[in-house]
Amino acid sequence: MALGKSIRFIKQFILDDEFRRECNRIPKEELMRNQDFNETEFDDAINMELVKCQSYEEAERIHQIKYWFELL
């Protein structure tokens, strides 16, 4: 069920400014441990969210989250 957790993470990351700030304060490994998913599950969640996008802007937002995660 970690895929579901990574999808919830993406949705919360989009909607919650304070959550984004908290995510930026910790290393990627700690973030994944706290949220209970791994990089593969995150990539799968990103791909699932991209398939759902109805516009270029929505897809760009998901891509930005992916790039942010890679830079952590």
N, C-alpha and C positions, 0 to 999 in steps of 0.2 A: 504493500500500500504506500510505499515511499513515493511512487509516481504521483499519487494524489497529494502528498505533502509538498512535493516540489511545485505542483500546479497551484496549490493554495499560497505557497511562498511567492510565486510570480504575481498572482492577483493582489496579494497584500502589499507587495513591493510597489505595484502601480498605484495603489490607492492611498497608502499611508506614508506621509512624509517623515514622521518620527521613526517609523520602522526602517525606512531607507537610511536615515542618519545612523541608527544603531548598527545596521548591516555594514556601513562603511567604516565603523570603528573596530571591527574584529577581523582576524584573518579568515580566509576562505575555508580552511579546514575546520575551524571552530564554528563558523556559520553553518557548514553542512552538518556537523555533529549536532549542533543545537536544533536545527530544523529537521534532522533525521532523514537526509537523502544524500546520494552521492552524485558525482559529476555526470555519470551516464544517465541517471534518472532525471537530472536537471536538463540535459540535452534533449531527452525524450519529451519532457514537458514543454520545452521551448518549441520543438517541432509540432507538437499537438496544438499549441496555442497559435502558431503561425498558420496552420491549416484553417483555423476558425476565423482568421482575420477577414474582414469585409472591405478593408480599404488599405491603401498604401501606408497611410499614417499609422494605422494599428499595427501593421507588420513592422514598420520602422521602430515603433516603441518596443516591440518584443526583441528585435535585433539589438537595440540599444541595451536592453537588460542582459542579453547574452554577452555582448562585448564587455559590459561592466563586470560581469561575473568572471570572464576570462582574465581581466586585468587585476582582479583581487589578489 
